[in-house]
Amino acid sequence: MLAYRVGKEPGEVIIIVNAYGVNAMSIDTVLEAK
């Protein structure tokens, strides 16, 4: 995520959307963002 300069500031909001529902990639992204 740092490649997109997301998550560098405390309190930022990230919205994760996956067209195929909840799968391993979306879960990994949520955990990384946490």
KETI-810928 format. One record per atom (N, C-alpha, C): residue number from 1; residue in three letters; atom name; x, y, z. Coordinates in nm, 3 decimals, decimal comma, always signed. Layout:
BEGIN
NUM; ALA; CA; X; Y; Z .
...
This chain:
BEGIN
1; MET; N; +0,081; -0,120; +0,000 .
1; MET; CA; +0,000; +0,000; +0,000 .
1; MET; C; +0,085; +0,126; +0,000 .
2; LEU; N; +0,205; +0,117; +0,047 .
2; LEU; CA; +0,287; +0,237; +0,050 .
2; LEU; C; +0,321; +0,286; -0,090 .
3; ALA; N; +0,311; +0,198; -0,190 .
3; ALA; CA; +0,337; +0,240; -0,327 .
3; ALA; C; +0,237; +0,345; -0,371 .
4; TYR; N; +0,118; +0,345; -0,313 .
4; TYR; CA; +0,015; +0,442; -0,347 .
4; TYR; C; +0,005; +0,553; -0,243 .
5; ARG; N; +0,100; +0,559; -0,151 .
5; ARG; CA; +0,106; +0,660; -0,045 .
5; ARG; C; -0,020; +0,657; +0,042 .
6; VAL; N; -0,073; +0,538; +0,064 .
6; VAL; CA; -0,190; +0,520; +0,149 .
6; VAL; C; -0,142; +0,464; +0,282 .
7; GLY; N; -0,199; +0,513; +0,389 .
7; GLY; CA; -0,166; +0,460; +0,520 .
7; GLY; C; -0,044; +0,523; +0,584 .
8; LYS; N; -0,003; +0,637; +0,534 .
8; LYS; CA; +0,114; +0,702; +0,591 .
8; LYS; C; +0,078; +0,791; +0,710 .
9; GLU; N; -0,049; +0,831; +0,719 .
9; GLU; CA; -0,093; +0,919; +0,827 .
9; GLU; C; -0,191; +0,846; +0,917 .
10; PRO; N; -0,177; +0,859; +1,050 .
10; PRO; CA; -0,273; +0,797; +1,141 .
10; PRO; C; -0,414; +0,853; +1,118 .
11; GLY; N; -0,512; +0,766; +1,125 .
11; GLY; CA; -0,650; +0,808; +1,112 .
11; GLY; C; -0,703; +0,811; +0,970 .
12; GLU; N; -0,621; +0,773; +0,873 .
12; GLU; CA; -0,670; +0,770; +0,735 .
12; GLU; C; -0,775; +0,661; +0,720 .
13; VAL; N; -0,864; +0,680; +0,626 .
13; VAL; CA; -0,970; +0,584; +0,599 .
13; VAL; C; -0,941; +0,518; +0,465 .
14; ILE; N; -0,953; +0,385; +0,461 .
14; ILE; CA; -0,937; +0,312; +0,336 .
14; ILE; C; -1,065; +0,230; +0,315 .
15; ILE; N; -1,116; +0,235; +0,194 .
15; ILE; CA; -1,236; +0,158; +0,159 .
15; ILE; C; -1,192; +0,047; +0,065 .
16; ILE; N; -1,219; -0,076; +0,103 .
16; ILE; CA; -1,178; -0,192; +0,025 .
16; ILE; C; -1,301; -0,256; -0,037 .
17; VAL; N; -1,302; -0,264; -0,169 .
17; VAL; CA; -1,415; -0,318; -0,243 .
17; VAL; C; -1,363; -0,429; -0,333 .
18; ASN; N; -1,434; -0,541; -0,334 .
18; ASN; CA; -1,397; -0,653; -0,419 .
18; ASN; C; -1,522; -0,699; -0,493 .
19; ALA; N; -1,515; -0,704; -0,624 .
19; ALA; CA; -1,631; -0,741; -0,705 .
19; ALA; C; -1,671; -0,887; -0,687 .
20; TYR; N; -1,583; -0,968; -0,634 .
20; TYR; CA; -1,609; -1,112; -0,621 .
20; TYR; C; -1,643; -1,153; -0,479 .
21; GLY; N; -1,674; -1,057; -0,393 .
21; GLY; CA; -1,709; -1,089; -0,255 .
21; GLY; C; -1,586; -1,095; -0,168 .
22; VAL; N; -1,600; -1,153; -0,051 .
22; VAL; CA; -1,489; -1,162; +0,043 .
22; VAL; C; -1,405; -1,283; +0,005 .
23; ASN; N; -1,277; -1,259; -0,016 .
23; ASN; CA; -1,185; -1,369; -0,042 .
23; ASN; C; -1,053; -1,338; +0,028 .
24; ALA; N; -0,954; -1,423; +0,008 .
24; ALA; CA; -0,827; -1,410; +0,080 .
24; ALA; C; -0,758; -1,277; +0,052 .
25; MET; N; -0,767; -1,228; -0,071 .
25; MET; CA; -0,699; -1,103; -0,103 .
25; MET; C; -0,760; -0,985; -0,028 .
26; SER; N; -0,893; -0,978; -0,022 .
26; SER; CA; -0,954; -0,866; +0,051 .
26; SER; C; -0,927; -0,876; +0,200 .
27; ILE; N; -0,925; -0,995; +0,254 .
27; ILE; CA; -0,894; -1,012; +0,397 .
27; ILE; C; -0,750; -0,971; +0,427 .
28; ASP; N; -0,657; -1,011; +0,340 .
28; ASP; CA; -0,517; -0,971; +0,358 .
28; ASP; C; -0,500; -0,820; +0,350 .
29; THR; N; -0,574; -0,758; +0,260 .
29; THR; CA; -0,566; -0,612; +0,245 .
29; THR; C; -0,620; -0,544; +0,370 .
30; VAL; N; -0,730; -0,593; +0,423 .
30; VAL; CA; -0,786; -0,534; +0,546 .
30; VAL; C; -0,689; -0,549; +0,662 .
31; LEU; N; -0,629; -0,665; +0,677 .
31; LEU; CA; -0,535; -0,687; +0,786 .
31; LEU; C; -0,411; -0,600; +0,771 .
32; GLU; N; -0,364; -0,582; +0,648 .
32; GLU; CA; -0,248; -0,496; +0,623 .
32; GLU; C; -0,283; -0,351; +0,654 .
33; ALA; N; -0,405; -0,310; +0,620 .
33; ALA; CA; -0,446; -0,172; +0,646 .
33; ALA; C; -0,464; -0,145; +0,794 .
34; LYS; N; -0,500; -0,248; +0,868 .
34; LYS; CA; -0,524; -0,232; +1,010 .
34; LYS; C; -0,396; -0,190; +1,080 .
